[in-house]
Amino acid sequence: MKKLQLLVAFAFLTFQISIAQNLQSPEEFLGYQIGTQFSRHADVVNYFDYIAENSDLVTYQTYGKTNERRPLTYAVISSEENIKNLEAIRNAHLKNAGIVSGTSENSAEKAIVWLSYNVHGNEASSTEAAMQTLFELVTAKKDWLQNTVVIIDPTVNPDGRDRYANWYNQVKSTPYNSSPLAIENNEPWPRGRANHYLFDLNRDWAWATQVETRQRLKIYNQWLPHIHVDFHEQGRNSPYYFAPGAEPFHEVITPFQREFQIAIGKNHATYFDKEGWLFFTKESFDLLYPSYGDTYPTFMGAIGMTYEQAGQVGLGIDTNEGYELTLVDRVAHHHTTGLSTVEIASKNVKDLNAEFNKFFKNDQQQYKSFALKGNSDKISALKQLMNRHEIQYQTAGSGKIKGLNYSGSKSDFNSDENTLVINTNQPKGKMVKVLFEPVAKLSDSLTYDITAWSLPYAYGLEAVASTRLVSGTPTAAVKMANNTANPSGAGYITKWNSMQDARFLSALLKEGINVRFSETPFENENKKFDAGSLVITKSDNRKLENFDSRLVAIANKHMRELTVATSGFSTKGPDFGSSQMKIINKPRIGVLRGDGTSSLNYGEIWYFFEQDLNYPITAIETDDFNASDLYRLDILILPSGNYKDILNKEMLEELKSWVRSGGKVIAIEGAIAGFAGKEGFDLKENKPEKEKDSAKTGNLIPYNEREREQIKDLITGSIIKTNVDNTHPMAFGYDDKYFSLKQGNTSYSLLRNGYNVAYLENDPMIVSGFAGSEASKKIQNSLTFGVEPMGRGSFIYIIDNPLFRAFWENGKLFFVNAVFFVDNDDKNRY
């Protein structure tokens, strides 16, 4: 009997070895050599499924779905023993970081490596490499898995990848054409880079606005890897880029993180040198902005890195250096750095765990606490963001908190029972510092992205950064609204100062409930209401069946508090029937998209209306747009872009005619240039007072100083204190000051005949971020948001985009006001 058991066990072991030896490579499974075709996302999922089903070294799971219902997946690869004990390994790792309570000493003995592929859909070589890397790890490189757990997300952006792969497979030549002129090497608008809503997922890690990011963070926070790699592609003529990164490094990055990047880079270099592959390091890709796939993991304790392969083209492309770059080449390079990363992690497990433990000890931070107060809806929105990152927060009691006040004043910060406090003496304290610090320290002004993002400004909250630890208590649960109907009254009143209020208005309009807003402050039954307050009267809705009960149900759903008005007679200010109580019509909104427009800004607008506001829009292709379409709309929104061909002289006249008869144009960033200086418009672009006559003097700046000299003219995502005319409907819900995120030096002079709703005067206060000396001069006395009336309608100019990446929460209400409050009370237009 014993011999029989041994024979059975031997046979089973032999069978398992046979399976491992007979695992199909990607080429065998898919039927083509990797790099000779672009694989569709479903094929990639099938291959990972196949490996997981036939190997004891792999688990493969779905962590969510995209907007287009494609699965988001990740594989965990390690030794058979480690796979059986994954939960114990994961918990020991989190204990080492202090995320999970318990003894951490000597309990973490594995390295955790996370490889993220294809965050940009048209940088498509990396997903092909992911399949090859998976196969190699479970066959030829199993020794590394004894002390290492590798997590592979093969396609971070499945919607963008399939948009690219499907387009390419439709248009490519057979055999492929390597000419840069060929259609297969030149994507059409909007290209495959972004996700469904045309958001750049590589800029969304910290803001977590997109469904892919939100679902990924749940898994990422369960693992918090030691090493995270984000695989990319860059221009076709660039050699391969890998760590170490470029300055500026954010100051929270530890010496070990810097040194280990160098060690990884040197390890890669040995393989690249052996093959004769060119590469570069320490240039271009800095580690400052916190929302990248390299910086976010870095600020969460990892060695976070970007690997950039030349590409963003088809199966082959002729480079400027005279050789053809193929997809096979690109895959090989990414495959090599992926394996090299796992190798060096496996060789440095002890150091990785020891330094990871140190990273999460945060009792030496300069600022011990950040305290914030203000509108309860904005506080709730900030809490939601902290929950997504699993960052701890509390409620401070009443009292004074001394520290650096974000308003710029030296006055004491008086906290109350609604004040939120976020301390840095928690495991993720360094990320807290990065997200909340008033000013990010810049070691170099040449950066790859914006240089300011401080959340108190982004959410429009009063804040103080304190060097003392502020104690707090657990935050109370949000109180549910409990409105009741009062059919005998004249109507209902509710406040207006947050996006939650805007969503409530949107829901009312879609339900067919008529709403007014007050142009001036008023009192009803001795209760005070600010300008912009919503007034919902029985008179306006007398034909609506079950008006009161339907209104109350919507208000309770949106947690809005309704004040019952027994009479439309105001004790102070306008009565309900006053001309200052403007009706809000349900506008028909068109948004241009396509050639000439910024796909990113169009995506921001699209996402805002569908996901933030829940209000319908009509998307119109620029190629299909003509003047007759205007009279089917009430509002036309022009995303940032180049409108030179679209806004020709004839179309400008048609637009002006439509606006005079009651239409409204909202132009954002680059779109504004189409109106500046044109006949009939008050808008003018600001020019520097003094311009050097380079034609006479010549440019004597040395060649090697030109790039740095040019930054004098740049503003790289700076936060600027802005004046606000909060008596104008576009600014209802705001104070007389607003902190705006300015991303460029484009500047328009103050309107002479229109309304300067938000603007900069002499010596504007740049509270955070980099602004060059010449650029700072150029934006003096300039417009931020403006309204130029024309006949019965208006042109609205939005120079600083408040919808940028959907994270500047405090700016969004300006956009809502522009849509619903400005010139929107005339149903008899046209």
C-alpha angles and dihedrals in degrees: 000000000000091000090051091053090050091049091050092048091048091048091050092049090048089050092051092049089049091053091050091048091048098049108134118242118231089260093053093045098044098036097236138074112267107255096031093086138020108249119223117237092250090057091052091050090049092053094049089047090051094052092046092050093050103038131063088206096070139061118186124195142171115237098182148317134268126237087266091051098252114145121255108214145177135192126211113208126188142118118309091252092049092049089055090052101038096127092052091048092048094048093047088051093050091046088054088058094044091242090118118040119242142078110319104178112121091341098112111072105154135077117233116210122182119195116194118195135192103003084157107054098214092049083081106157093083097066089052087052091049091064092049092047092050091052094047093049094054094043118027101014102045093124090071090057094065091083101014135075113203121198117196124193098188097192120017091177109037095164093054093043094052091045087057099038094046092049092047094047089052098051107029122115123237107256093026120255115235096194115119085225094060117110091234089064095048117065122206125234126319092019124203100274099099135051129257093292090044093250121150101240091197089068095046105070096101098033094045095197096144128077092234092055096044093053094043093052091060089061095036091056090051089061111022093192126219090229130028124184125192112200117213146159129230135185118327095246098054124099119232117292125209139154144338096074129222130260136293095071113180110250094241090067107107128229089246092055090052094046094047090052087057091049091051091047091052091050091053090047092060090059095042093047090050091054095040093244118153121229141165135209141185094037138107101345108083130182106234115092105078101216101071127105089248102040100043092055089043092055087048091058102269132121092250118196143171119216114197124196122187109253140082086156139093133277092307139004135186110237128211089250092065103255133102117247110208133194087241088061093047093050091049092054095049091044090053097050091045092056092041089055092053091046096055091044090054090052095051106041096130095051093045092054095043094050092042088058091052094049093063095053103097108167092115099062116130093227111048097183143019115204121194135183139169139089110018092224091056091048089052091050090052091049089054090055092049090050091055090056093040091236116158123238138171142192117258121219126235117291145083123301117196120210145087108333114215092214089071093243125115094225120127118266108236110205125201138185090285096053114119118217124195116187127203096215090089128095093264092044094124091057088049089055092049095050098042108030112119094230129017110224112241119210089180131019094214103091138162097228145004117328100207133051107140107169098221088063093041092054097039096240133145108244146175130198109214130196087207126078109252114209122219146169131240111285117255121244116266111265114240119233115253106187121166129205121254108187092176094063130087093245146286137287129205136176128260120210112101145051089254087062089049092053089050091053091048091052092049094051092048089051090054095249113146116229135187131197128209118241091202137032115271143173126230118189086349093301114127123231127184126230109279094039112146118243118195111188133196088223094059091048101037092121093051113101115232090002097164097046093045092049093049092048091053092045092051091048091053092040093238120154114228121205111211114228110203090189137024089223110108119214087214131010129009123351121231092265095051122120085238089068097079122201115234110223121205100252126215104226127199124189123194118227136168135053112014095025129094107254090206094053092043087052091051090053093044092049092045095055096040102038108018102035103017093219126136124248135178115235112212125193113231089227090057098042120110137161096262089064091066094075091061089060139063096195131030116196118200113199118212112286147103109298098174092119097034100047097051121157094272095049092047090056091049091050093050091049091050092047092049089056092053109286125132131216121198110195121190129204110305093020090067091071088071090071104032113111094359122136113277095018127110092204118107131177116240116241125197112265092232124032122185113241095232090173088068103031100031125218107287096174107123117251094245092053099048097094094049092045090055093061088074085077096047136093109193105196102308129174111235129187107239133195116236132201094213092181088075116089091236088064100044111135093034137099121233091272130058131180107226129194106229117194104180146018097250105131135187125195121246114275115256098199103018133064121281097207096173123010149154125241131192116324098006114212112247102197098180139005136032125306121169120235095247093043090052090056093047095057094053113120092008139142124256100171122003141172121210111191117214118180109308093341140046149222113234119203120203108185097170108050108230091189093060108146087337092266104100091090097175095058098055096083091062087061093047091050090051089055102042108021107037113082094331103122101086115092092175097065119139 
